[in-house]
Amino acid sequence: MDLEDLKAHITDFIDKRDWRQFQTTKDLAESASVESNELLELFIWRNGREMDEHLRSEEGNDMLENVKNETSDVLFACLAIAEHLGFSLEDAFLTKLKELDERYAVEKVKGKVVKIPSKK
């Protein structure tokens, strides 16, 4: 299944519930932000490296399920925006990845944490 297939599922989900009437790009962007923050909230006040270890361990299964759930909510919101505006999220992502590949050329950034401003 690819992103276009997932977007078709979003379309079906939204249309079956007649929710399109309540959705604007602003509302969907707010939803994406809220869902992203719910994902982030799972990690608040916790050590990142310890959380990674925990999530990969047997004891971290419940927490991992929460991460999967919130990550899926973020993806749902992003797919809903793409569906609402009629663009291919896959194409947009690949375009962005190409831009990032040029901006963060391996020979400039390998092994470094850097922020290079966009030329746009």
Secondary structure, DSSP 8 states (H G I E B T S, - for coil): --HHHHHHHHHHHHHHTT-GGG--HHHHHHHHHHHHHHHHHTTTTS-HHHHHHHHHSGGGHHHHHHHHHHHHHHHHHHHHHHHHHT--HHHHHHHHHHHHHHHT-HHHHTT---------
